[in-house]
Amino acid sequence: MIYSRNLGFIFLAGAIRRPILTNVKQLKRIALAMVVLSSVPLTLNAQEMQFFSIGTGGTGATYYPLGGAVANAISNPPGSRPCDDGGSCGVEGLIAMAQSSKGSVDNIEGIESGRFNSGFSQSDIAYWAYSGTGLYQQSKPKGNLRAIAALYPEHIQLIARADAKISEVSDLRGKRVSLDETGSGSYANAVAILEAFDLSEDDLDIRHLKSAPAAEAIIANELDAFFVTAGYPTNAVIELAERTEITLVPISGQIAAAIVEAYPFYSSDTIPAGTYAGTDETVTLAVGAQWITLASQDDELIYQITRAFWNENSRRLLDVGHSKGGEVTLETSLNGVAIPLHLGAERFYREIGLVK
């Protein structure tokens, strides 16, 4: 075990428990330390390792912790014990890292620019970017986007102060509301919902905060409500509900039904009562979360990554990484995927019979 002032304790050799890694330079220093401390011949150098980044989201939402679990599942640093020996079952020589970001839109831009090797995205955002429609109707289609897997359903959560007198979306008029950062899928969803309910950003006192700072602003009475699209339970909202009374505002009724009809990526779903302290069962809208990359990523690498991700030993890492990890299943790995599969991923799904 070694200690990094920036990353804390890191367990080396065998079944490694790694933190969520966010910086390539830090990662390389740690990897080299792993090589030395795990008795790998000193002739091994960083060029024999391969780094693979995953753009996720804000640290208070779901993408970031789940991305850490995915990174652990597909990594197999030099010096790890063999999979059959209780060690890593990832891709040999691969060191993956989850990087925080603004969310879906930022991840797509980061993938296209080379800032990320892959990233998580809402299904609607990924399709709009690929086809040049919806949010991207003024942009050139990003036809090189490819899917690795569908992950889990994400719910559009509208959280309000209990004393803000917000019981439906139309009550947001004149309120202090965060729509999340403009590079996020949450922001895109919030804008679409406001428009459907005949509201514009000019009708609200708008902020652009991620879920964690938005929660702090609620506590400080500097904000009345905020949107976040994430798998429930969302860490920032769990902590918020433990510190002050909140309301989950439903997104339902005829207007919500019209949104689902107009945008087939949306579905109506329910957040169970008690998901957050003091909250009732709440009907809202949901979209799918997907793991995407570029067509130019090496076919063999993406095949090996997909294979490692769905290794039965990865199940444990996903389950402990976040409560939504239990909803990431091979049976639903292609649900709602509306962009082409990466050829490497397609090869894996074809081998196991999911793609004919």
N, C-alpha and C positions, 0 to 999 in steps of 0.2 A: 504494500500500500504506500502511495506517495501522497504528498499534500501540495496543492496549488493554492496560492492566496486568492486567486480568482475563481477557482472551480471547486475548492474543498477537497475532501478525501476521495481518492480514486482507488478502487480495488483492482489489483493486477493478477493476471494468470488465471486460467481455468474459467469458471463461470463468472465473468467479470460483471460487476455492477457499476455502470458508468453513469455520471450525471448527464443532463441534457447539455450537449456541447454546442457552443455558439460561435466559436472563433477559430478559423482555420489555422492561424499561427499557433494559438494555444494548443490546438489539437495535435499539430505536428510535434510540438515539444513534448507533449504527454506521450504520444506514440513512440517517440524515440526513447523516452524514459522506460516505457513498457518493454521495448526491445532489450534494453540493458538489464533491467531487473528480472526479466523472465528467462534469462540465460540463453537467449537467442544469440547465435554467433554475431560478433560485433561487425562483421562485414556486411550485415544487412543494413540497408539504408532506406531513407524515406521514399526513394523512387520505386522500391519494391512494394510499397503500400499503395492503396488506392482510397481516395477520400470521396465521399458521396454525401451531398447536403440535401436536406429536406426543409423547404420553407413551410412554416407552420402558421402561427398567429400570435396574438397577445398572450402574455404569461398567465393571465387570469382566466383565460377561456379553456377550450377543450383541445384545440389543435396542438398546442405546445406540449402538454404532458403526454398526449397520445403519440406525438411525433418522437418524443424521447423513447417511448416503448418500441416504436417501429425501428428506430435507429439501432437500439440494442439488439432487436431480433435479427437484423440483417448484417450486423457487424461480426467480424471474426478477425480480430487483430493478431499480428504475428505473436507467437508465444502462448496463445490460448490453448487450453486443453481441448482434445477432440470432442465433438458433439456426443459420441457414444460414451465418453468418459465423464459426462456431466458438464462439459464445457460449452463453448459457443457453437451454435448451429448455423451461423451466418455464412456469408460469402468469404472464402479464404482470402486473407490479405485486405479485406475491405474494412474501413473505419467510417461509419456513417455518423452524421450529426444532425440534430434538429436545431434549426435557427428560427428565432422569433421574427415576426414580420407584422405587417398591418393586416394580413389576411388574404383572402382569395385573389383579389385583383392584384395586390402587390406580389403575390406568389407567381401569378401568371407572367407579370412583367419581369420578375426576377428570373424565372425559368428562361424566358425568351432572351434576356440580356446575358445569360450565363452566370448570374449571381447565385442561382440555385441550380442544382442538378435535377431536382424534382420538387414537388410541393403539393400541399393539400388545397383543394378548391371545392366550393359548392358546385353541384351539378349544373345549376342554371348559369353561373358565371363561366364555367368551362365551356359549355355549349355556345353561349353568346360570343365568347372570344374566338372559338374555333370557326364559327359560321359568320361572324361579322354582323350579328343581329342584336336586338335588345340593347343592353348597356353599351355594346361595341358597334352599334349601327353606323357610327361615323368613322369607324376604323377599318383598316384592311384586315380581312379574316386571318386569324392566326392558325392556318391550316396545318402547321407542323406540330400542334399539340396532340399528345397521345395519352391514353389512360393506362395505368398499371392495375388499379383495383378500385371498386366501390367500397367504402368503409362503413358508414353508419348514417342514420337519419339525423339531421340537425334541425333544431326548433327555433323559430323566430320568437325570442322572448322580449316582451315589453315589461320592464320592471319599473314600478312607481313607488314613491313615498306613500305610506298608508294614509297620511294626512293631506295628500295633494288633491284629493277629490277627482281622481282619474279612474273611471270604471270602464271606459271604452276608448277606442282610438280617437274619436271626435273630441274627447275631453282634453286632448293635448293642445288645442288652440290656445295660444297665449302663454303656454307653459315653457319652463326651461327644460329642454330635452336634448340629450346627446344621441346623435345618429351613428356614432362610431366614426373612425377615421375614414377619409374619402377613398382610401385604397383598400377598403375592406368589403367583403360580401355583405356584412351586416348593414353597411351604409346603403348599398344598392337595394337590399330588401326593404330597408326603412323608407327610402324615397318612393319605391313602388307602392308600398302600403299607404303612405301619406297621400299620394296622388289618387289612389283608389277611393280613399275616404274624403276626397275633395279638399285636401289640405296641401299647402306648399310650405317650403322652408321659411317663407316670409311670414307665415301665420304663427310661427313658433319662435322662441328665443333659442336658437340652435347652438349646440356645442359639438365638438368632434373629439370625444374621449373614448379610449379603450375601456373595457368593462371594469378593470381594477380601479383606475382613477375616477371613473364615473361613479362607482360604488362609494368611494371616499367623498365625492362631491355630494352624493345623496345624504350621507351622514352629517356633513358640514352644512346641510340645508342650502347648498349652492346649486342644486339641481332637483328637478321634480321627477324626471323619468329618463330612462335610457333604453335603447334597443341593443340587443346582442343576438346574433345567430350562432348558436353553438349547441353541442350535445348537452342535455341536462343530466345530472346536476352540474352547473357551471361554478367553478371554484370561487370566483369573485362574488357570485350571488349567494352562495352558501355562507360565506363570511359576512356578507352584508346583512342577510336575514338574521344572523345570530347577534348582530349589534343594534339593529333597529327594525321596526315593523315595516314590511313592504307588501305590495300588492302585485300579483301577476295579472296583467291586463289582457283579457281575451282578444283575439283577432279572429272573429267568427261572424256568422250571419250571412245575409245575402251578398254583401260586398266581398267577404272572404271567399264565398263560393264562386263569385265571378272571377276573382283572381286565379283560383285553381283552374277554372275553365279556360281562361286566357293564357295561362302559363302552365303547361303540363308538368313542369319540374316541381311545382308546388303541390302539396297535399295537405289535407286537414288532419290534425292529430291532437292528442291530449297530453298535457303534462300532469301527472298524477298529483293528487292532494298530498301535501306534506313533503313534496320534493325539496322545498325550502321551508324553513321554520315558519309556521303560521299561514301558509298559502293554501288556497283551495284548488281543486281540480280545475284546470284551465284549458280551454280549446284554443288552438293557435294553428299556424301554418308551419310546414316543415319542408326542407329540401335535403338532398343527399350530399354527403361529403365524399370526395373522391381523391385518389392519389394520382397525380399526373406528371408527365415529363415531356421531353421533346422526341420526335421521331429520330433525330440524329444521335441520341444516346445509343451506345453499343448494344446490339441485339443480344449478344451472349451475356453481357453484364446484367441487362434488365431481366433476362431469363433467369439467371442465377439469383438475382435479388427477389424476383417474384416467387421462385421456388423456396428460398429461405424464409420469406415472409409467411408463407403458408405451411411451413414445417410444423408438425404437431407440437414441437417443443416451444415454438413461438407463442403458443396459446397462453402459457403461463405468464410470459412477459407482457402480453397485451392485457390480460386480466388484472394484473397488479399495477399497470401503468396508469389506468384511468377507468372509471366505472363504465364508460362507453366501450372499452376494449372488448367486453363480453358480447357486444353487438356486431363486432367485426368478424364475420364468418365466411368461410369458403362458399357456402351455399348462396350467399347474397353478394358475392364478389363482383358480379357483373350487373347487378340491379341498377337501373337508371343510367347506365353508361351510354351517352349519346354522342361521344366522339370516338374515333377509332382506337382500338387497343394498340399499344406498342407491339411491334412484331415479336420481341422477346417475351413479353407477357402473354401474347396470343399463343405462342408456341407452348408455354406451360399449360394454359387452360385447354388447349387442344389435346395435349397429352393425357390430361385427366378426364377428358370427355365433356367439359363445360362448353367448349366451342366445337361445333361439328364441321 
